Amino acid sequence: MDSLFGSLALLFMIAIAVLAYFIPFIIALLKKKNNTVAIFFLNLLVGWTFLGWVAAFIWSLTKDDRTA
């Protein structure tokens, strides 16, 4: 029983970490950004660096240019 609880706790912590890692992408989805796919790939490929994650986060929070 102890092993099962430990496994479930580890799985929960991994799920929370993945969710936190993809916060910029989730924000972009919720805001229906024009560049959601680009934000996803930036987050996926460079998000492991702190600067990449911050860049994706800031990009997901900026307002889309609707003049085009």
Secondary structure, DSSP 8 states (H G I E B T S, - for coil): -HHHHHHHHHHHHHHHHHHHHTHHHHHHHHHT-TTHHHHHHHHHHHTTSHHHHHHHHHHHHS---TT-
